[in-house]
């Protein structure tokens, strides 16, 4: 395991703030996609500012927990944000940066190129897909939304979930700390499945959740999650972020133009 892969409070705060930026990036598009649904919802039991404050405190606390646990567990099995940590340690290597960028762009284009035609075909049977509704949203809002997947979802699904399951499985399989391929792929599959299922609650706001919707969420998002997870292992969290962001650009910014 590289010496740079360890828990660092400076890295914690960088990822914590980055995750908040990613979440905020989804707000403009989210309000346009789901604003009418929220407006017609029953009145809340507490004043809206109070609810917003409570929700913000709870979510920030959970986010800090995800980032902190993710950093500790990922470092213990040789995963993590090595590029950022090497920069913090004054050991930054620009050649590694460009390798990560190339891997991320190629991975994202692969995922986007595979998923886009499938989603366009699915749109014929599922006209209420959020992907279809996104075609009516200004392009700048769709571009901002890509930061949610590229930053927040990678921190939660790869740094936290994948690292958690890989660490748990690895501890049950071997006595040393080295991450086995079997433990990694088992954790990667579990995280990818949860990543797919995690898209169903937002989809349920605009369409009924049918078996086709569940299968589509698991297969399409699961495939993407497996690719991002593999990139997380071979090139680090930053590469997985670049790939996810690139794939979302293909799907949410470029893709709706084909409808």
Buried (B, 14 or more C-beta within 10 A) or exposed (E): BEEBBBBBEEBBEBBBEBBBEBBEBBEBBBBBBBEEEEEEEEEEEEEEEEEEEEEEEEEBEEBBEBBBBBBBBBBBBBBBBBBBBBBBBEEEEEEBBEBBBEBBBBBBBBBBEBBBEEBBEBBEEBEBBBBBBBBEBEEEBBBBBBBBBBBBBBBBBBBBBBBBBBBBBBEEEEEEEEBBEEBBBBBBBBBBBBBBBBBBEEBEEBBEEEEEBBEBBBEBBBBBBBBBBBBBBEBBBBBBBBBBBBBBBBBBBEBBEEB
